[in-house]
Amino acid sequence: MTVRPMRSLLCGLAAVFFVWMAGGRAKCQDFSNRLMKLVVPYPAGGPMDFLGRAVAEYQTQELRQTVIVENKPGAQGSLGADAVAKAAPDGYTLLVAAGSTIVPNTLLYKKFDL
């Protein structure tokens, strides 16, 4: 091996090591006891609502944290996306949405800031 590939290999191994170490420490920290909210910008009973509820159930089991599902239908997903965008940026409010509705909204409407 020449010097350049060896240096790249060592840098890559160092990066993997540091990510591995950081991941181990992140698992040891306790997650807060606040409620998490999963916003589904579609009506209840549809396929995206089913997906959102399945994700919420999985998150509840994995995080040992209560995750609630809030349906905010209307305006082709814009109302739910807007509610999540205006929520506190703390990671406790998440959005479940299909790209088939979010992407066209950003192209069609001038004021659609996510």
SELUMVO-624234 format. One record per residue (C-alpha): x, y, z. Coordinates in steps of 0.02 Angstrom, whole numbers, padded with zeros to 5 digits, always signed. Layout:
residues N
XYZ...
This chain:
residues 114
+00000+00000+00000+00056+00174-00034+00043+00314+00093-00117+00391+00027-00229+00235+00034-00157+00191+00204-00197+00365+00271-00375+00351+00202-00396+00181+00282-00334+00243+00450-00447+00396+00443-00595+00286+00400-00559+00166+00543-00540+00313+00663-00708+00384+00606-00793+00215+00631-00715+00199+00804-00774+00372+00859-00950+00344+00792-00955+00176+00881-00898+00255+01045-01024+00397+01031-01164+00275+00995-01125+00175+01150-01133+00329+01259-01296+00387+01181-01380+00222+01226-01333+00243+01409-01423+00408+01427-01603+00404+01488-01735+00479+01376-01843+00613+01452-02015+00574+01522-02105+00697+01409-02236+00639+01286-02184+00621+01105-02307+00673+00972-02318+00595+00800-02417+00708+00683-02503+00620+00539-02568+00750+00413-02702+00631+00348-02874+00578+00409-02891+00436+00533-02918+00262+00462-02813+00282+00305-02651+00196+00257-02539+00336+00321-02634+00338+00486-02606+00151+00501-02420+00176+00465-02409+00317+00592-02491+00212+00727-02376+00066+00690-02224+00181+00704-02292+00254+00866-02316+00081+00940-02140+00031+00891-02067+00191+00964-02165+00165+01125-02090-00009+01146-01913+00038+01097-01900+00203+01193-02010+00150+01339-02093+00317+01312-02273+00364+01275-02296+00416+01093-02464+00489+01043-02531+00504+00866-02615+00667+00816-02708+00675+00651-02706+00847+00567-02786+00821+00396-02810+00959+00271-02727+01063+00137-02642+00911+00061-02534+00882+00215-02485+01064+00237-02577+01089+00402-02488+00945+00488-02319+00992+00413-02343+01172+00468-02386+01118+00646-02227+01015+00657-02122+01152+00579-02185+01276+00710-02163+01156+00857-02016+01175+00974-01858+01103+00893-01829+00976+01031-01865+00813+00938-02027+00774+01028-02141+00817+00882-02118+00712+00726-02206+00706+00557-02264+00553+00461-02295+00602+00281-02285+00537+00105-02166+00619-00017-02306+00618-00145-02393+00758-00050-02251+00854+00031-02141+00874-00123-02278+00946-00237-02329+01068-00099-02155+01143-00095-02162+01166-00284-02341+01232-00295-02352+01354-00151-02239+01504-00130-02252+01506+00059-02222+01327+00111-02074+01328+00229-02020+01165+00307
